[in-house]
């Protein structure tokens, strides 16, 4: 959960780098949400929206 620690401290680029390489990203709504938050923190709204949509698809719920 090093990526979450980076995310919580505002190190969005470091968090995104780790989350993008996580082998469980495709099936984990929590990781999708975290990656979306990292992208949002980096100002990459299109990438963030993709991750939030993936979260919604996996859970059936909106992320916020």
N, C-alpha and C positions, 0 to 999 in steps of 0.2 A: 504494500500500500504506500510505497514511496511516492507514487504519482499523486495520491490524495494529499499527502503532506505538502508536496510542492504546490498543489492547487490551493490548499488552505492558506499558504503563505504568500500567494499572489505570483508565484513563479509559473505562470501559465505556459510558457514555452517548454520548460522542463517537464511539466505535467503532460502536455500534449505529446511530446516525444515518447515518453514511456507508455502512455495509453495507446498511441497508434500502433505500437509494437506488441501489445498484449495479445496473446493467443486466444484469450477468452472474449475479446471485444465483440465479435460477431454475435455472441449469444448472451451477453450480459447487459441488461438494461442499465445497471448502475454505472458500468464503465462507459456506456454510450452517453449517459447524462453527464458524467464527469468530463468526458472529452468535449462535449458540447459547451460546457461551462469554461473549459480551458480556451477553446476557440473564441468564445464570446469575449473572454478577457483579453484576447489578442486582437480583437476587432475584426475577426474573420466570421462575419455574420452568416454568410452562405454555408460555410462548413459547419458552423454551430447549428444552423437550421437542419442540416442533413442528419446530424447526430440526434437532435431532439425528435425528429420524425422517426428515426430508427428506434428510439426509446419508446415512442408512442406505439409503434407497430409491435414491439415485443411485449408491451404491458397492457395495451388497450387504454392507456391513460395519458393525458397530456402531462408534460413534465412539470408544469407550474400551474 
